[in-house]
């Protein structure tokens, strides 16, 4: 009979251990679901931020292109006026502003930057 009592105690202990393990497992699942939700939220936020940064980069690239075109047109108009003689006679290619603008445009790959070499 002592053996039966010992078996019953072991069975009861195992049942308590199974119940405790099930409780821990259930708690882990709750935390896992919450963690997955948090990670999905963080991923969605990161994607939204990346999309916004990409949109800003595209807008900046468009602004740079417009500015480059305007600077090229202004430079050619200015140099053309001076070279026509209508505004006096001097070499605009020696002016620091023309040199600086041509250098800036050259760094952007503009053809207007090379006009001074040909002009």
N, C-alpha and C positions, 0 to 999 in steps of 0.2 A: 504494500500500500504506500509505503514511503516512496517507492519508485513512481507510482502513479501521481503522487502529489508533486514530486520533483518535475515530472513531465508536464503537468498542468501549469506549474510555475514558469517553466521554460516557454511553453506555448503562450502564456499570458505576457511574458516579457517580450517575446518575438512579436506578438500582436501590438504591444505598445511601441516597439521599435518601428514596425511597419507604419503605424499611425503617425509617429513622429516624422518618419521619412516622407510620407505622403504630404504632411503639413509643410515640411521644408520644400518639397518639390512644388507644391501649389504656390508657396510664397515666391519661389524662384521664377515660376511662370509669370506671376503678376509683375515682378520686377523686370523680367525679360520683355514682356509686352510693353511696359512703360519705357524701357530702354530703347526698344525698337521704335516706338512712337517718337521719342526724343531725337533719335538719330535721323529718322525721316524728316522731322521738322528742321533739324540742323542742315540736312542735305538740301531741302527745299529753299531754305534761307540762303545758303551758299550759292545755289543755282541762280536765284533771283539777283543776288549781288553780282555774280559773274555776268549775267545778262545786262544788268545796268552798266557795269564797267565796259562791256563790249559796245554798248550803244554810245556811251560817252566817248570811247576811243574812235568810233566811226564818225561821230560828229566832229571831233577834233581833227581827224584826217581831212574831212570835207572843209573845215575852216582853214586848215593849212593850205589846201589846194587853192581855195579862193584867194587867200592872201598872197600866195606865190604868183598866181596869175595876175593879180592887181599890181603887185610889185614889179613884175616883169614888164607889164604894159606901161607903167609909169616910168620905169627906167628907160625903156626904148623911146618913149615920147620926149623925155627930158634930154636924153643924149641927142636925139634927132633935132630938137629945137636948137641946141647949142651948135651942133655940127652944120646947121643950115646957115649960120651967120646972122640970123635975125636977132639974136640976143647978144651979139658980140663974138669975139673970136678967142677961144681958149680950148684946151684939150680936157673934156669932161672926164676922160679916163684917168686923169691924175688927181681928181677930187676924192678926198677920203670917203665921202658918202657914196659915191659911185663904186669905188673899190670895195667898200664894206657890203653894199647891196649885191654886187656881183658875187662876192664870196659867199654870202648867205644863200643866194639862189643856187650857186654851184653845189653847195652842200645838200640842196634839195633836188639836184639833178635837172635844173632848168636850163633850157637852151639860151635864154636871155643872158645868162652868166657868161656864155662863150661869145656873145656878140662883140664885146670889147676887143677880143683878139682879132676879129674879122673886120670890125668897123673902121 
